[in-house]
């Protein structure tokens, strides 16, 4: 059996060697072979040169050109070039257990699902990233999504990365290239809407590298909130009701501030809501730190929770204005948040497999 690994890649030069070594060290069943298809998005760093050197003596590694430079476009390019019976996504900025591929294949066979994957578990490097990783698994920051529960096994609405039989893309379609972010969630939502199933098991283990600053985290979650509304417009329903909460809360706070200024009688209730939210963040931080036995993160965790909530909420409200109220395409601001502005190199020849 041939397994095709799909990898979108942009500006990941420092991590390329470790990622390829991680793939190369996978403990595969005797009957399984792999090919690694990296859709390189004309990066400004030296990622393409590093990949080319690695591909020169690895016939199972092919580097594909991704001229559109977006994640869904890269994934679709890799899908079209894939030769395997099973297609599996692996991102560069994630570390994988040695049995990652083997467990994906086992889950695909045993669950009968159309897409399988493991929980979305974060592992940070540096104090801020470690704090973000700790918050990443908390229901208070993620809304209780099972994809963030490292111990959950069963059907889910979406799953981290993914593993599919080839025929799944013929049945459900490929990734939607109009979505700069959230294309994986949209595909999983489409699978559910068309009678398919998505399965998660903790036996599929990987560790995602989160952002290393609060500013970068805010930008990331603003993007995710923004593109969730595009999915809502596309399917005329949110993939999950919990996605609405951050935007509604932020809208309530924003509307309440001028109201409290005009009518002082509303100031006390508004301040009460703010105080209750701050206390809730602190309480959630205490619970998380106590559970992890890591009290050094207590001072920063409440702020990290707020960045999760307000980043996603802000993006969701902006998306509601652009996609629902004004019925237009993505705003230039959010296009800049997700697309590089530096000049890109001309198209290059692909590194073909031998």
Residue, then its C-alpha position, 0 to 999 in steps of 0.5 A: x500500500x502506498x500512502x501519500x503525505x500531503x504537506x503545504x509549506x511556506x517560509x518553514x526553512x528552519x524546520x524543514x530538516x527536522x520535519x523530513x527526518x520525522x517523516x523518515x523515522x516513521x515506523x511503518x507496517x511492512x506492506x506500507x510505503x510512503x511518498x511525501x508531497x510538499x507543495x512549496x509556496x515560493x517562500x521568501x526564505x531558503x525553504x525551497x533550497x533546503x527541500x531541493x537538497x533533501x529531495x535529491x537523494x530521497x526518491x520518495x520526496x517530491x517538491x511541488x510548486x504552489x503559485x497561489x501560495x495558500x494552504x488549500x491550493x497547496x493541499x489540492x496540488x498535492x492531492x492531484x499529484x498523489x499516487x497513494x491509496x490513502x492520503x494523509x496530511x502532515x504539516x511542517x510545524x508539528x512533531x509526530x510520534x513514530x507510529x503516527x502514520x501507522x495509527x492513522x491507517x489503523x484508525x481509518x480501517x477500524x473506525x469506518x470513518x471518512x476522515x481520521x486524526x488525533x487530538x490537536x495538542x500544543x507544545x510550546x517553546x519559550x515561556x509565552x508559547x508554553x503558556x499558550x500551549x497550556x491554554x490551548x487544551x483548556x475548554x475555557x479558551x477553545x469552547x469545549x471542542x473535542x478536537x482539543x481534548x487529548x483523551x477523547x476518542x469518538x466522532x467529532x465535527x472536525x479533527x486536526x490534520x486528517x487522513x482519508x482514503x483516496x475516494x473520499x475526495x471524489x465523494x466530498x470534494x477537495x479543499x475549498x481554495x476560496x478559504x484562506x483559513x478554516x479550509x480543513x474545518x469546512x471540508x469536515x463540515x461538508x463530510x458531515x453534511x453529506x453523510x460522512x463521518x470524522x473520527x478522532x483517537x488519542x492513539x494518533x499523536x502529534x504536537x503542534x507548535x503554537x505562536x510565540x507572542x500574544x500579538x501573533x496569537x491575536x492575529x491567528x485567532x482573528x483570521x480563524x474567526x473571520x474565515x469561520x463566517x465565510x464557512x457560515x455563509x457558504x453552508x448557511x449555518x455555523x459548524x458549531x454554535x460555540x463559534x458564536x459566543x466570542x463575537x456576541x460577547x465582544x459585541x455586547x461589551x462594545x455596545x455597552x460601553x457607549x451606552x454606559x457613558x450616556x446612561x450612567x445607570x448602566x455603568x455598574x452593570x457593564x463594569x460588573x460584566x467586565x469584572x465577572x469576565x476577568x474573575x472567570x479568566x483568573x479562575x480558569x487559569x488557577x484550574x489549568x495551573x493546578x491541573x498541570x502543576x505549573x503555577x509559573x504560568x498563572x500571571x500570564x494565563x488570564x491574558x492569554x485566555x482574553x487574546x483567544x476570546x477577543x481575537x476570535x470574536x473580533x475576526x468573527x465580527x469583521x467577517x460578519x460585516x464583510x461576508x454577511x452584511x456587505x456581501x463582499x469578498x475578504x477585506x484587504x486587511x484580512x487578506x494582508x494578514x494571511x498573504x505575504x506582501x514581499x516580492x516572490x520568486x518566479x515559478x521554478x521547476x518541480x523536483x520530481x520523484x525518481 
